C-alpha cells in the first residue's frame, strides 16, 4: 500500500485491537481507496450510510431473484461502503453519536433484508435442502453476537483507551436526547435515539460513570488483561459473517448448497469462539474490579 493511502487508512480506522480481523485487513483497506475521493467530493458520512442502505436493498433484491454470484459481488461492495461511512467520519473529523446509530440501524435493516432474500429466493427449496431453522438460528445469533460485541468494545475503550474519541452515549443520555428530539419534532432523530436507548438498556451500560476498578489497574494494567479476550471478540463481528456469505455465495454457481456451509460456520464455530471470548472476557474483567 502506498504511503499516502496507508496514511488515509491509519487516520480512518479504529484502534487495531477492536477492529475485526477481516475488516482491518480486507474490507477497510479496500474502503481506504474511496474515502479520500468521498472527502474531496464533499460527501458526509450520513450520505454514505444512506448509499450503503440503498445498495444493501439492491443486494437483497438480486439474491431474491436467485442470482447468488451477482448478489455476492454486490454484497462485497455494500460491506465496503458500510466501512466507508465510519472511516470518512474519522478521516474528516465528523464523528457523532447519531451517525454511529444511523450506521448501525441501517446495517441491521439491509442485513436482515439480505437474509430474508436468500431464504425466499427459492434456491434451497429447489435443491431440496430445508435451511429455515439453520438460517434462522445463524441469523439471530449473528446479530446477538454483533450487538454484544459492540457493547464490549465500549467497555474496553473506556478502560484501556479512554482518550479515543469514538465513545457511545449511555442509556441516560440517549433517553434525554430522544425526548428532546421528539419535542423539537425531529422525528427521525428521535427514532434513532430510541433505538440507541433500547440498545444501551439491553446490551450496554446504563451510565458512563467509571467502573469501580482496583487502584492502579486502569490503562496499561487493564489493557494487559483485556487485549486477548478483546481480540477473540473481533472474530464475531459483522465483517466476519459477511465474509463467509460472500465467499460461499461466489461458489454457488459451482455448488448449489455452498452457502449452507456458511450458515453452519456462523452457527457452530463462531458460537464456540463467542462463548470462549465471553467467558475469558468476564473472568479477566472480574479481576479488575
PyMOL commands that set and color helices and strands:
alter all, ss='L'
color gray80, all
select helices_A, chain A and resi 3-12+16-18+21-41+45-64+68-92+97-120+123-127+132-160+171-183+187-202+220-233+238-250+258-267+269-288
alter helices_A, ss='H'
color red, helices_A
deselect
rebuild
show_as cartoon
